[in-house]
Amino acid sequence: MKRCDDAPLPPARLLLGPGPSMVHPRVLHAMSVPLIGHLDPAFLTIMDEVQRRLRSLFRTANPLTIPISGTGSAGMEAALVNVIEHGDAVIVGINGVFGSRLAAMVERCGGRPIPIESPWGRIIEPDAIADALKRYAPVKAVAVVHAETSTGVHQPLEDIGRLCRHFDTLLIVDAVTSLAGLPLDVDGWNIDIAYSGTQKCLSCPPGLAPLTIGERALAAIRSRLTPCQSWYLDVSLIADYWVSSKRTYHHTAPISMIYALQEALRLVDEEGLDARYARHRTNSHALMAGLDALGFEPIAQEGARLTTLHCFAPPPGIDEAWGRKTLLQEYGIEIGAGLGPLQGRAWRIGLMGESSTRANVEALLGALEQMFLAQGWIQCAGAALDAAARIENVASK
């Protein structure tokens, strides 16, 4: 198919990288619905529905649970600039790229980042957080990444949440690669601020950052001594549009993206969160079994591996860049490269939202088997697919 000016359309791809993920046809259709004004009563009703469904997804009663206009990084920045003031101490868990990004943003807010570092592939130990909370008190906030996209690490949060309440410290959580794919309980785990992105497990195009802010964090915002350094991301202003009965204009909402998020959230609710989490687990375990049969090594520590994003080192002697290029050019499958110290050493494979299906796992493993067979790295195909099928068949019983 060609456009009217004969420019070619983008090629069809199977998106199995760290994001964006595949998008359901219903979500794409929602984006084509005619626009209405961002203050139209009908649009305000849509906004209310989106907020209600986001609260259910975050498992929170927080009234201020909204989609920020911008990608996940805008959510990260909004979470920090609204509560951090000059000189505030903020403990930041760093075990990958996005923990480092949190620390950099804290510094730009004028805060004092206190890094708690773990080797890439390892979790941030709660004991290290506890020691830092004692040593550097008072601490304004602890910021950690729930699903570290650069390594595939799944960070436990419950113990850190309890520590933060004990020390009267805010807990800020990056849930960009976990929301709608992994269990996340904002209220039950004592999380004060959590943010995400629409292009990961929600399987919506990039452009919105779901954000929830609890009462303890709102109290910190209300007691600021200085205005929020960002006018655009100032939630005290944005809230007047989203949650106030006044519906005061702040900026023009990305209307088509709100339509898309509304439909994506409806799909999540139709599937059910428990069923959605189980689907991600099953497909993840199948992929890991298949990759193990081909000689791949996981980067993340055992017992703390994501089911939404997988970081693997290819077998020795295999050029990871050649593998990614071949998958894209010959099979139309996109996966991601390693970041930071894992650059040139790892693949990042996403099974998020609409991308997390049995068919997609089999397509990737089948392509890898054919590639490895053609290069003489394996003698016959089928071991990876058989290993995945055993996992999938057990899960389906």
C-alpha positions as CSV (number, residue, x, y, z in Angstrom):
1,M,0.0,0.0,0.0
2,K,1.2,3.5,-0.9
3,R,0.3,7.0,0.3
4,C,-1.3,9.4,-2.2
5,D,2.1,10.9,-2.8
6,D,3.6,7.5,-3.5
7,A,5.8,7.6,-0.3
8,P,6.0,4.0,1.1
9,L,4.3,3.2,4.4
10,P,6.5,2.1,7.3
11,P,7.2,-1.6,7.2
12,A,5.1,-4.0,9.3
13,R,7.2,-5.2,12.3
14,L,6.7,-7.6,15.2
15,L,7.7,-5.4,18.1
16,L,9.5,-7.5,20.7
17,G,11.9,-4.8,21.9
18,P,11.9,-2.8,25.1
19,G,9.1,-0.6,23.7
20,P,6.9,0.3,22.1
21,S,4.8,-2.8,22.1
22,M,2.2,-4.0,19.6
23,V,-1.1,-2.1,19.7
24,H,-4.5,-3.7,19.6
25,P,-6.6,-2.7,16.5
26,R,-9.3,-1.3,18.8
27,V,-6.7,1.2,20.2
28,L,-5.6,2.2,16.8
29,H,-9.2,2.7,15.8
30,A,-9.9,4.8,18.8
31,M,-7.2,7.2,17.7
32,S,-9.0,7.8,14.4
33,V,-12.2,8.9,16.1
34,P,-13.1,12.6,15.3
35,L,-11.7,15.1,17.8
36,I,-13.9,17.1,20.2
37,G,-12.7,20.0,22.4
38,H,-10.7,19.3,25.5
39,L,-13.3,21.1,27.6
40,D,-16.3,19.5,25.8
41,P,-18.6,17.8,28.4
42,A,-18.3,14.5,26.5
43,F,-14.5,14.7,26.7
44,L,-14.7,15.4,30.5
45,T,-16.7,12.2,30.9
46,I,-13.9,10.3,29.0
47,M,-11.4,11.8,31.4
48,D,-13.3,10.6,34.4
49,E,-13.5,7.1,33.0
50,V,-9.7,7.1,32.3
51,Q,-9.0,8.2,35.9
52,R,-11.3,5.6,37.4
53,R,-9.7,2.8,35.3
54,L,-6.2,4.0,36.1
55,R,-7.0,3.9,39.9
56,S,-8.1,0.3,39.5
57,L,-4.9,-0.5,37.6
58,F,-2.6,1.2,40.1
59,R,-4.7,-0.4,42.9
60,T,-5.1,3.0,44.6
61,A,-7.8,5.3,45.9
62,N,-5.7,8.4,45.1
63,P,-7.9,11.1,43.6
64,L,-4.9,12.5,41.7
65,T,-4.4,9.6,39.3
66,I,-4.0,11.0,35.8
67,P,-2.2,10.6,32.5
68,I,0.5,13.3,32.1
69,S,0.9,14.6,28.6
70,G,4.3,13.2,27.6
71,T,6.2,9.9,27.5
72,G,7.3,7.9,30.6
73,S,10.2,10.2,31.1
74,A,7.8,13.1,31.6
75,G,6.1,11.0,34.3
76,M,9.5,10.5,35.9
77,E,10.2,14.2,35.8
78,A,6.7,15.1,37.1
79,A,7.2,12.7,40.0
80,L,10.4,14.4,41.1
81,V,10.0,18.1,40.2
82,N,6.8,18.4,42.2
83,V,8.2,17.2,45.5
84,I,12.0,17.8,45.4
85,E,13.3,21.3,46.4
86,H,16.8,22.6,46.8
87,G,18.9,20.7,49.2
88,D,16.4,17.8,49.7
89,A,18.1,14.4,50.3
90,V,16.8,11.7,48.0
91,I,18.0,8.1,48.1
92,V,18.1,6.6,44.6
93,G,18.4,2.9,43.8
94,I,20.8,2.6,40.9
95,N,21.2,-0.8,39.2
96,G,20.7,0.2,35.6
97,V,20.1,3.1,33.2
98,F,16.8,4.3,34.6
99,G,18.0,4.5,38.2
100,S,20.8,6.7,36.9
101,R,18.3,8.9,35.1
102,L,16.4,9.3,38.4
103,A,19.5,10.5,40.1
104,A,20.3,13.0,37.3
105,M,16.8,14.4,37.5
106,V,17.0,14.8,41.3
107,E,20.2,16.8,40.9
108,R,18.6,19.0,38.3
109,C,15.8,19.7,40.8
110,G,18.4,21.0,43.2
111,G,18.1,17.9,45.4
112,R,20.9,15.9,46.8
113,P,20.9,12.4,45.3
114,I,22.2,9.6,47.6
115,P,23.0,6.7,45.3
116,I,22.5,3.1,46.6
117,E,24.2,1.1,43.9
118,S,23.9,-2.6,43.0
119,P,25.7,-4.4,40.1
120,W,23.7,-4.4,36.9
121,G,21.5,-7.5,37.1
122,R,21.0,-7.4,40.8
123,I,18.2,-5.9,42.9
124,I,18.6,-3.0,45.4
125,E,18.6,-4.7,48.8
126,P,16.2,-3.2,51.3
127,D,18.9,-3.4,54.0
128,A,21.0,-1.0,52.0
129,I,18.0,1.4,51.8
130,A,17.5,1.0,55.6
131,D,21.1,1.8,56.3
132,A,20.9,4.9,54.2
133,L,17.7,6.1,55.7
134,K,19.3,5.9,59.2
135,R,22.6,7.5,58.1
136,Y,21.3,10.5,56.1
137,A,18.0,11.3,57.9
138,P,16.0,13.3,57.3
139,V,15.5,12.0,53.7
140,K,12.7,13.5,51.6
141,A,12.2,10.5,49.3
142,V,13.4,7.1,48.2
143,A,13.2,6.6,44.4
144,V,13.5,3.1,42.9
145,V,12.7,1.4,39.6
146,H,10.2,-1.4,39.8
147,A,11.1,-2.9,36.4
148,E,14.6,-2.0,35.3
149,T,14.4,-2.1,31.5
150,S,18.1,-2.0,30.9
151,T,18.8,-5.3,32.8
152,G,15.5,-7.2,33.2
153,V,15.5,-6.9,37.0
154,H,12.2,-7.1,39.0
155,Q,12.7,-5.0,42.1
156,P,10.7,-6.0,45.2
157,L,8.9,-3.0,46.8
158,E,7.0,-4.1,49.8
159,D,9.8,-3.9,52.3
160,I,11.0,-0.6,51.0
161,G,7.5,0.8,51.3
162,R,7.4,-0.2,55.0
163,L,10.8,1.3,55.6
164,C,9.7,4.6,54.0
165,R,6.6,4.8,56.2
166,H,8.7,4.1,59.3
167,F,11.2,6.9,58.5
168,D,8.4,9.3,57.3
169,T,10.0,9.3,53.8
170,L,8.2,9.4,50.5
171,L,8.5,6.4,48.1
172,I,8.6,7.2,44.4
173,V,8.4,4.2,42.0
174,D,9.2,4.0,38.4
175,A,6.5,1.5,37.0
176,V,7.1,2.3,33.3
177,T,7.7,-1.4,32.3
178,S,5.6,-3.0,35.0
179,L,2.1,-1.3,35.1
180,A,-0.5,-3.6,33.5
181,G,2.1,-6.4,33.2
182,L,3.3,-7.1,36.8
183,P,1.4,-6.9,40.1
184,L,1.6,-3.4,41.4
185,D,-0.3,-2.3,44.6
186,V,0.3,1.4,45.3
187,D,-1.8,1.6,48.4
188,G,-0.9,-1.9,49.8
189,W,2.8,-1.3,49.3
190,N,2.9,2.2,50.7
191,I,3.9,3.9,47.5
192,D,3.5,7.7,47.5
193,I,4.1,8.4,43.8
194,A,4.2,6.0,40.9
195,Y,4.4,6.7,37.2
196,S,4.4,4.7,34.0
197,G,4.2,5.0,30.2
198,T,1.5,4.0,27.8
199,Q,3.8,2.3,25.2
200,K,4.8,-0.7,27.3
201,C,2.4,-3.2,29.0
202,L,-0.6,-1.0,28.3
203,S,0.1,-1.5,24.5
204,C,-0.9,2.1,23.7
205,P,1.2,4.4,21.5
206,P,3.8,6.4,23.3
207,G,2.7,9.9,24.4
208,L,1.1,9.6,27.9
209,A,2.5,8.9,31.3
210,P,0.1,7.5,33.9
211,L,0.8,9.1,37.3
212,T,-0.6,8.6,40.7
213,I,0.1,10.8,43.7
214,G,-0.9,10.0,47.3
215,E,-1.9,12.3,50.1
216,R,1.5,12.3,51.8
217,A,3.1,13.4,48.6
218,L,0.4,16.0,48.0
219,A,1.1,17.4,51.5
220,A,4.7,17.8,50.6
221,I,3.7,19.6,47.4
222,R,1.4,21.9,49.2
223,S,4.1,22.8,51.8
224,R,6.7,23.7,49.2
225,L,8.8,26.8,50.0
226,T,9.4,27.5,46.3
227,P,7.2,27.0,43.1
228,C,7.6,23.9,41.1
229,Q,10.5,24.5,38.6
230,S,8.3,23.2,35.7
231,W,5.2,25.0,34.8
232,Y,4.1,22.3,32.4
233,L,4.5,19.5,34.9
234,D,3.2,21.3,37.9
235,V,0.5,19.0,39.2
236,S,-1.0,21.6,41.4
237,L,-2.0,23.4,38.2
238,I,-2.8,20.2,36.2
239,A,-5.0,18.9,39.0
240,D,-7.3,21.9,38.4
241,Y,-8.0,20.5,35.0
242,W,-8.2,16.8,35.8
243,V,-9.8,16.5,39.2
244,S,-11.2,19.9,40.2
245,S,-14.9,20.6,39.5
246,K,-13.7,23.9,38.0
247,R,-11.9,22.1,35.1
248,T,-9.6,25.0,34.6
249,Y,-7.7,25.1,31.4
250,H,-3.9,24.3,31.7
251,H,-2.8,23.0,28.4
252,T,-4.6,21.4,25.5
253,A,-4.9,17.7,26.3
254,P,-3.7,15.2,23.6
255,I,-7.3,14.2,22.8
256,S,-6.6,11.3,20.4
257,M,-4.1,9.8,22.9
258,I,-6.7,10.0,25.7
259,Y,-9.1,8.1,23.4
260,A,-6.4,5.5,22.8
261,L,-5.7,5.1,26.5
262,Q,-9.3,4.8,27.3
263,E,-9.6,1.9,24.9
264,A,-6.4,0.3,26.1
265,L,-7.6,0.4,29.7
266,R,-10.9,-1.1,28.7
267,L,-9.0,-4.0,27.2
268,V,-7.1,-4.5,30.4
269,D,-10.3,-4.6,32.4
270,E,-11.9,-7.1,30.0
271,E,-9.0,-9.5,30.3
272,G,-8.7,-9.0,34.1
273,L,-5.5,-8.2,35.9
274,D,-4.9,-11.6,37.4
275,A,-5.3,-13.2,33.9
276,R,-3.1,-10.6,32.4
277,Y,-0.3,-11.2,34.9
278,A,-0.6,-14.9,34.4
279,R,-0.3,-14.5,30.6
280,H,2.8,-12.5,31.0
281,R,4.3,-15.1,33.3
282,T,3.5,-18.0,31.0
283,N,4.9,-16.4,27.9
284,S,8.0,-15.2,29.8
285,H,8.8,-18.6,31.1
286,A,8.3,-20.2,27.7
287,L,10.7,-17.6,26.1
288,M,13.3,-18.2,28.8
289,A,13.1,-21.9,28.4
290,G,13.5,-21.6,24.6
291,L,16.4,-19.2,24.9
292,D,18.1,-21.4,27.5
293,A,17.9,-24.3,25.0
294,L,19.8,-22.1,22.5
295,G,22.5,-21.2,25.0
296,F,21.4,-17.7,26.1
297,E,22.3,-16.5,29.6
298,P,20.0,-14.2,31.6
299,I,21.5,-11.0,32.9
300,A,19.1,-10.6,35.9
301,Q,19.6,-12.6,39.0
302,E,17.6,-15.7,39.5
303,G,14.4,-15.0,41.4
304,A,14.2,-11.4,40.3
305,R,13.7,-11.6,36.6
306,L,11.0,-9.6,34.9
307,T,8.2,-11.3,32.9
308,T,7.7,-8.2,30.8
309,L,11.3,-7.4,29.6
310,H,14.1,-10.0,29.2
311,C,17.8,-9.2,29.1
312,F,20.0,-12.0,27.8
313,A,23.6,-12.5,26.7
314,P,23.8,-14.4,23.4
315,P,25.9,-17.6,23.3
316,P,29.6,-17.1,23.0
317,G,30.9,-16.3,19.5
318,I,27.6,-14.8,18.3
319,D,27.6,-11.2,17.1
320,E,24.6,-9.7,18.9
321,A,24.4,-6.8,16.4
322,W,24.3,-9.3,13.5
323,G,21.6,-11.2,15.2
324,R,19.4,-8.1,15.8
325,K,19.9,-6.9,12.2
326,T,19.1,-10.3,10.8
327,L,15.9,-10.6,12.9
328,L,14.8,-7.2,11.7
329,Q,15.7,-7.4,8.0
330,E,14.8,-11.1,7.3
331,Y,12.0,-11.8,9.8
332,G,10.6,-8.4,10.6
333,I,11.2,-8.8,14.3
334,E,12.5,-6.0,16.4
335,I,14.4,-6.6,19.6
336,G,16.6,-4.2,21.6
337,A,20.3,-3.8,22.2
338,G,22.0,-3.7,25.5
339,L,22.6,-0.3,27.2
340,G,25.5,1.1,29.2
341,P,28.0,-1.6,30.1
342,L,25.8,-4.2,28.4
343,Q,26.1,-2.5,25.0
344,G,27.3,-5.0,22.5
345,R,26.8,-7.8,25.1
346,A,23.1,-8.3,25.5
347,W,19.7,-8.4,23.8
348,R,16.6,-6.9,25.4
349,I,13.4,-8.7,24.5
350,G,10.0,-7.4,25.4
351,L,6.9,-9.4,26.0
352,M,4.6,-6.6,27.0
353,G,0.8,-6.3,26.6
354,E,-0.2,-7.2,23.1
355,S,3.3,-8.4,22.3
356,S,3.1,-11.1,25.0
357,T,1.5,-14.0,23.1
358,R,2.4,-17.6,22.5
359,A,2.5,-17.0,18.7
360,N,5.1,-14.2,19.2
361,V,7.3,-16.3,21.4
362,E,7.2,-19.1,18.8
363,A,7.9,-16.7,16.0
364,L,11.0,-15.3,17.7
365,L,12.3,-18.8,18.8
366,G,11.6,-20.2,15.3
367,A,13.5,-17.4,13.6
368,L,16.5,-17.8,16.0
369,E,16.6,-21.6,15.3
370,Q,16.6,-21.0,11.6
371,M,19.4,-18.4,11.9
372,F,21.5,-20.6,14.1
373,L,20.9,-23.6,11.9
374,A,22.0,-21.7,8.8
375,Q,25.2,-20.6,10.5
376,G,26.0,-24.1,11.8
377,W,25.6,-23.2,15.4
378,I,23.0,-25.9,16.0
379,Q,22.6,-29.2,14.2
380,C,18.9,-29.3,14.0
381,A,15.9,-27.1,14.8
382,G,13.2,-27.7,17.3
383,A,14.8,-27.8,20.7
384,A,13.9,-24.2,21.6
385,L,10.4,-24.5,20.4
386,D,9.9,-27.8,22.2
387,A,11.2,-26.3,25.4
388,A,8.8,-23.3,25.1
389,A,5.9,-25.6,24.2
390,R,6.3,-27.7,27.3
391,I,6.0,-24.6,29.5
392,E,3.0,-23.4,27.5
393,N,1.2,-26.7,27.6
394,V,1.6,-27.1,31.3
395,A,0.2,-23.6,31.9
396,S,-2.8,-24.3,29.7
397,K,-3.9,-27.3,31.7
